[in-house]
Amino acid sequence: MSKEFDVVVEVSLRNGIADPEGLTIERALPALGFNGVSDVRVGKSLRFVVEASDEPEARSQVESMCERFLANPVIEDVEITLGPLT
């Protein structure tokens, strides 16, 4: 019997990889009155539901999705959070 799992995938650039979008935001914030902000990094968050027989199978599916399509494993890190569908 399959279960549905809520999935959150956070993708971020690895340390040492240039983040021009983050740098642009960091430079713009003081002009908007937001001082003291540093080390801005931009990433992406994906949320979806996956069907699997159990949590290990769901995690394995999501890891495969990340490796093959959702993230670039050469320059990006991935954090996966799974939970039962609520």
C-alpha positions in Angstrom: 0.0 0.0 0.0 1.4 3.4 -1.0 1.5 6.4 1.3 1.9 10.0 0.4 4.7 12.1 1.8 5.1 15.9 2.0 8.5 16.8 0.5 10.5 19.9 0.9 13.8 20.2 -1.0 16.1 23.2 -0.3 18.7 23.7 -2.9 21.6 26.1 -2.3 24.9 26.9 -3.9 27.9 25.2 -2.3 30.4 27.3 -0.3 32.9 28.8 -2.5 30.6 29.1 -5.5 29.9 32.7 -6.6 26.4 33.9 -6.0 25.9 37.0 -8.2 22.1 37.2 -7.3 22.9 37.1 -3.6 25.6 39.8 -4.1 23.2 42.0 -6.0 20.6 41.7 -3.2 23.2 42.4 -0.5 24.4 45.6 -2.3 20.8 46.8 -2.8 19.6 46.4 0.8 21.4 49.4 2.3 19.9 51.7 -0.4 16.5 50.5 0.9 17.4 51.3 4.5 18.4 47.8 5.6 21.9 48.1 6.9 24.1 45.4 8.5 23.0 42.6 6.2 25.8 40.3 4.9 26.5 37.0 3.4 23.3 36.9 1.3 22.9 33.6 -0.5 20.1 32.8 -2.9 18.7 29.3 -3.4 15.4 27.6 -4.2 12.8 25.7 -2.3 10.7 23.0 -3.9 7.6 21.5 -2.2 5.6 18.5 -3.6 4.0 15.3 -2.6 5.4 11.8 -3.5 3.9 8.4 -3.2 5.9 5.5 -1.9 5.6 2.4 0.2 7.6 3.9 3.1 9.8 6.8 4.0 13.1 5.2 3.0 11.7 4.6 -0.5 10.3 8.1 -0.7 13.7 9.6 0.3 15.4 7.4 -2.3 13.0 8.7 -5.0 13.6 12.3 -4.0 17.3 11.9 -3.9 17.3 10.5 -7.4 15.1 13.4 -8.6 17.6 15.8 -7.1 20.7 14.1 -8.6 19.1 13.8 -12.1 17.0 17.0 -12.4 16.2 19.2 -9.5 19.8 20.3 -8.6 23.3 20.4 -10.0 25.3 18.2 -7.7 28.6 19.8 -8.9 27.7 23.2 -7.6 24.6 22.8 -5.4 23.9 21.2 -2.0 20.5 19.7 -1.3 18.6 19.3 2.0 15.5 17.0 1.9 12.7 17.0 4.5 10.0 14.4 4.4 6.9 14.0 6.4 3.6 12.2 6.3 0.9 14.0 4.2 -1.2 16.0 6.6 
